Amino acid sequence: MKRQALIASTALAAALAFAAPSHAQDEQVSACLITKTDINPFFVKMKEGATAKAEELGMELATYAGRVDGDHQTQVQAVETCIASGADGILITASDTKAIVDVVQTARDNGILVIALDTPLEPIDAADATFATDNFKAGELIGQWAAAQLGDEAANAKIAMLDLSPSQPSVDVLRNQGFLQGFGIDLNDENLIGDEEDERIVGNDVTSGNEEGGRRAMENLLQVDPEINVVYTINEPAAAGAYETLRSFGRQDEVIVVSVDGGCPGVQNVQEGIIGATSQQYPLEMAALGIEAIANFARTGETPEPSPGLDFYDTGVQLVTDTPVEGLESISVEEGLELCWG
């Protein structure tokens, strides 16, 4: 399992083997990377992966980011800039996966390959391809783990759902719904957060994917029910913030906190008992594969294919915990630290 991301890279590299070039040999291929922010370690690592691969392939790369997670308008402006500059391809982690579709279509109409990274657009075929973690599976893994920790008491759980944004981008919905299904909660509309009827869910709040948001959301939900004993978080910065609030209430040892990302600070938080388990994804690999795909498209006109049986290219996910569950595949914190980022 530790070689999963490397295997994915090798497989896609083979699938993108260059055919007869259609892009002039002396014309430099250009790409844009547009992330949600340039602060979150996940996107920092994504930028590193894209930059290193672009340098390796002799490509020109321009990078852009929203001011905060959810800054849709800055991303729209970035796409428009990439269109005007004549980029061959755009890699984007969209803050608003529905509202971004119109400007993405304009880019595609101008012959630009658009690849969604990490966060599928809505609909997913609004982009030419998606390279992503299986975010539903990532949520499902931590949901299954949390339920197993409680055992029979899972039937009496009091769950806080710390989500990302009011706009409910696809990554937000997928992780949320995956966690609930993994925990054993019946879903209603899989494309919508917050419509479940299970009384174990205390409530949902948004975090903007950062520590401050995690602290605030945790405070709000503890006011609804001070006996919360399971906390789902959209990512590890939000989990760290939630833990600080729990500690301020003296409840840090009574609550299971789970998350998604697999960054080095998050995996270290698993090691320290702040987070019980996290689902690790691989942003450097994701972005590097996207750059390779743009290079291939510029030279051959070929677009990347999804993984078998999926509508996106799966870049891998693994559960990281030092409290493994029988029948649920996971890797240790030590292994997670070898593969982490940030």
C-alpha positions in Angstrom: 0.0 0.0 0.0 2.9 2.4 0.6 3.7 2.2 -3.1 0.1 3.0 -4.1 0.8 6.6 -5.2 4.0 5.6 -7.0 2.1 2.8 -8.8 -0.6 5.3 -9.8 2.1 7.6 -11.3 3.8 4.9 -13.2 0.5 3.6 -14.6 -0.6 7.1 -15.8 2.8 7.8 -17.2 2.5 4.7 -19.3 -1.0 5.7 -20.4 0.2 9.1 -21.4 3.2 7.9 -23.4 3.8 10.6 -26.0 2.5 9.9 -29.6 3.6 11.8 -32.7 3.8 15.5 -31.5 1.3 18.0 -32.8 2.7 20.9 -30.7 5.6 22.6 -32.4 8.9 21.3 -30.9 10.3 24.8 -30.3 7.1 26.1 -28.7 7.1 26.0 -24.9 4.0 24.3 -23.4 2.3 26.4 -20.8 0.1 25.5 -17.9 -1.8 27.2 -15.0 -2.3 25.9 -11.5 -5.2 27.5 -9.6 -5.7 26.4 -6.0 -8.2 27.4 -3.3 -5.5 29.1 -1.2 -1.7 29.3 -1.0 -1.7 28.8 2.8 -3.1 25.3 3.3 -0.2 22.8 3.3 -2.2 20.6 0.9 -2.1 23.2 -1.8 1.4 24.2 -1.0 2.5 20.6 -1.7 0.3 20.6 -4.8 2.2 23.7 -6.1 5.5 22.0 -5.3 4.5 19.0 -7.3 3.3 21.0 -10.3 6.4 23.3 -10.2 8.9 20.4 -10.1 7.2 18.5 -12.9 6.9 21.6 -15.1 10.6 22.3 -14.6 11.4 18.7 -15.4 9.4 18.8 -18.7 10.6 22.3 -19.7 7.1 23.8 -19.3 6.0 27.3 -18.3 3.8 27.3 -15.2 1.8 30.2 -13.8 0.2 29.7 -10.3 -2.8 31.4 -8.7 -4.7 31.0 -5.5 -7.8 32.4 -3.8 -7.2 34.8 -0.8 -9.1 32.3 1.4 -10.8 29.0 0.9 -14.1 29.8 -0.8 -12.7 32.8 -2.8 -14.5 32.0 -6.0 -14.2 35.3 -7.8 -10.4 35.3 -7.6 -10.4 31.8 -9.2 -12.6 33.1 -12.0 -10.2 35.9 -12.7 -7.3 33.5 -12.7 -9.0 31.3 -15.3 -9.7 34.4 -17.5 -6.0 35.3 -17.2 -5.0 31.8 -18.3 -7.3 32.1 -21.3 -5.9 35.4 -22.3 -2.3 34.2 -22.0 -3.0 31.2 -24.3 -2.2 28.5 -21.8 -2.3 24.9 -23.1 -3.9 23.6 -19.9 -5.3 24.6 -16.5 -5.2 22.6 -13.3 -7.8 23.8 -10.8 -9.1 23.0 -7.3 -12.4 24.9 -7.4 -13.8 26.7 -4.4 -17.3 26.8 -6.0 -17.6 23.7 -8.1 -20.9 24.7 -9.7 -20.3 28.5 -10.3 -16.9 27.9 -11.9 -18.3 25.8 -14.7 -19.2 28.7 -17.1 -15.7 30.2 -17.2 -14.2 26.7 -17.4 -16.3 26.0 -20.5 -15.0 29.3 -22.0 -11.4 27.9 -21.4 -12.3 24.6 -23.1 -13.9 26.4 -26.0 -10.6 28.1 -26.5 -8.8 24.8 -26.8 -7.5 24.7 -23.3 -7.4 21.3 -21.4 -9.0 21.8 -18.0 -8.2 19.2 -15.3 -9.9 19.4 -11.9 -7.5 18.4 -9.1 -8.9 17.0 -5.8 -12.3 18.6 -6.1 -14.5 17.4 -9.0 -16.6 20.0 -10.8 -20.4 19.8 -10.9 -21.1 18.1 -13.2 -17.8 16.2 -13.2 -17.7 16.3 -17.0 -17.5 20.1 -16.9 -13.7 19.5 -16.8 -11.9 17.4 -19.4 -10.6 15.2 -16.6 -10.4 14.9 -12.8 -7.4 13.7 -10.9 -8.4 13.2 -7.3 -8.5 11.3 -4.1 -11.6 9.1 -3.9 -13.0 11.6 -1.4 -16.1 9.5 -0.6 -13.9 6.5 0.2 -11.7 8.8 2.3 -14.7 9.8 4.4 -16.0 6.3 4.5 -12.7 4.9 5.9 -12.7 7.3 8.9 -16.4 6.7 9.4 -15.9 3.0 9.6 -13.0 3.5 12.0 -14.9 5.8 14.3 -17.8 3.4 14.5 -15.5 0.5 15.3 -13.9 2.5 18.1 -17.3 2.9 19.8 -18.5 -0.6 19.1 -22.1 -1.1 20.4 -22.1 2.5 21.7 -22.0 3.8 18.1 -25.8 3.5 18.2 -25.8 6.2 20.9 -23.2 8.4 19.3 -23.5 12.2 19.3 -21.7 13.4 16.2 -20.5 16.9 15.2 -20.0 17.5 11.5 -17.4 20.1 10.8 -17.7 20.8 7.1 -16.0 23.2 4.7 -18.2 25.9 3.1 -21.8 26.9 2.8 -21.5 26.4 -1.0 -20.9 22.7 -0.4 -18.2 22.0 -3.0 -18.1 18.5 -4.2 -15.1 17.5 -2.0 -17.1 18.8 1.0 -20.1 16.7 0.1 -18.2 13.6 -0.8 -16.2 13.4 2.5 -19.2 14.3 4.6 -21.4 11.7 3.0 -18.7 9.0 2.9 -18.1 9.5 6.7 -21.8 9.1 7.4 -22.2 6.0 5.3 -19.0 4.5 6.9 -20.4 5.2 10.3 -23.6 3.5 9.5 -26.0 6.4 9.0 -28.5 6.3 6.2 -28.0 8.9 3.6 -30.8 10.9 2.0 -29.6 12.9 -1.0 -25.9 12.0 -1.5 -25.3 15.3 -3.2 -26.4 17.4 -0.2 -25.0 18.0 3.2 -27.3 18.2 6.2 -30.5 16.5 5.1 -30.0 13.3 7.1 -32.6 12.4 9.7 -30.5 10.4 12.1 -30.8 11.8 15.6 -27.1 10.9 16.3 -26.1 13.9 14.2 -26.0 16.9 16.6 -25.5 19.3 13.7 -23.3 20.7 10.9 -21.1 23.8 10.9 -18.5 25.2 8.4 -14.8 25.8 9.1 -13.3 27.2 5.9 -10.8 24.4 6.3 -8.7 26.2 8.9 -8.0 26.1 12.6 -9.9 29.2 13.5 -12.9 27.9 11.7 -12.6 24.5 13.4 -12.5 26.2 16.8 -15.5 28.3 16.1 -17.6 25.5 14.6 -16.8 23.2 17.6 -17.8 25.9 20.0 -21.1 26.4 18.2 -21.9 22.7 18.2 -21.0 22.1 21.8 -23.5 24.8 22.7 -26.1 22.6 20.9 -25.0 19.5 22.7 -22.1 19.5 25.2 -22.0 15.7 25.2 -20.7 15.3 21.6 -18.4 12.3 21.5 -17.5 12.0 17.8 -16.2 14.9 15.6 -15.9 14.6 11.8 -13.7 17.3 10.2 -13.2 18.2 6.6 -9.5 18.4 7.0 -6.7 18.3 9.6 -6.4 22.1 10.2 -10.1 22.1 11.1 -9.5 19.1 13.3 -6.6 20.8 15.2 -8.9 23.8 15.9 -11.7 21.5 17.1 -9.3 19.8 19.4 -8.3 23.1 21.0 -11.9 23.9 21.7 -12.5 20.5 23.2 -9.4 20.9 25.4 -10.7 24.3 26.6 -13.8 22.4 27.7 -11.8 19.6 29.3 -13.3 17.1 26.9 -10.3 16.3 24.7 -10.0 12.7 26.1 -13.7 11.9 25.7 -14.2 12.6 22.0 -13.1 10.8 18.9 -11.8 13.2 16.2 -11.3 12.0 12.7 -10.2 13.8 9.5 -8.9 13.7 6.0 -5.6 15.0 4.4 -2.5 13.1 5.6 -0.2 16.1 5.8 2.7 15.8 8.2 1.3 18.0 10.9 -2.0 16.0 10.7 -0.2 12.7 10.9 1.8 14.0 13.8 -1.5 14.9 15.5 -2.6 11.3 15.0 0.7 10.3 16.7 -0.1 12.6 19.6 -3.6 11.5 20.0 -5.2 14.8 18.9 -6.7 13.0 15.9 -7.7 9.4 16.1 -7.4 8.5 12.4 -7.0 10.4 9.2 -7.3 9.4 5.5 -4.1 10.3 3.6 -4.1 11.7 0.1 -1.2 12.6 -2.2 -1.4 16.2 -3.6 2.2 16.3 -4.9 1.5 13.3 -7.0 -1.9 14.6 -8.1 -0.5 17.8 -9.4 2.6 16.2 -11.1 0.3 13.8 -13.0 -1.8 16.8 -14.1 1.2 18.6 -15.5 2.2 15.4 -17.4 -1.3 15.2 -18.8 -1.2 18.8 -20.1 2.2 18.2 -21.7 0.9 15.2 -23.4 -2.3 17.0 -24.6 -0.2 19.9 -26.0 1.9 17.5 -28.0 -0.6 14.8 -29.1 -4.1 16.2 -28.5 -4.9 13.2 -26.2 -6.9 13.7 -23.0 -6.3 11.5 -20.0 -8.6 8.5 -19.2 -10.3 7.9 -15.8 -9.4 4.9 -13.7 -11.4 1.7 -14.5 -14.9 1.8 -13.2 -14.7 5.5 -12.1 -15.4 8.8 -13.7 -12.1 10.3 -12.4 -8.4 9.3 -12.1 -7.9 7.9 -8.6 -4.7 9.1 -7.1 -5.0 7.0 -4.0 -6.0 7.2 -0.3 -5.0 5.3 2.8 -6.2 5.2 6.4 -3.6 6.3 8.9 -3.9 5.2 12.6 -2.0 3.5 15.3 -5.3 1.9 16.5 -6.1 -0.4 13.6 -9.5 -2.1 13.2 -9.8 -5.7 12.2 -11.0 -6.0 8.6 -10.3 -2.3 7.8 -7.0 -1.8 5.9 -4.8 0.9 7.3 -1.2 2.0 7.6 0.6 3.0 10.8 1.6 6.5 11.8 5.2 5.6 11.1 4.3 4.7 7.6 2.1 7.8 7.2 5.0 10.0 8.3 7.1 8.5 5.5 4.4 9.5 2.9 3.1 12.7 4.4 3.5 16.3 3.0 3.6 19.8 4.4 
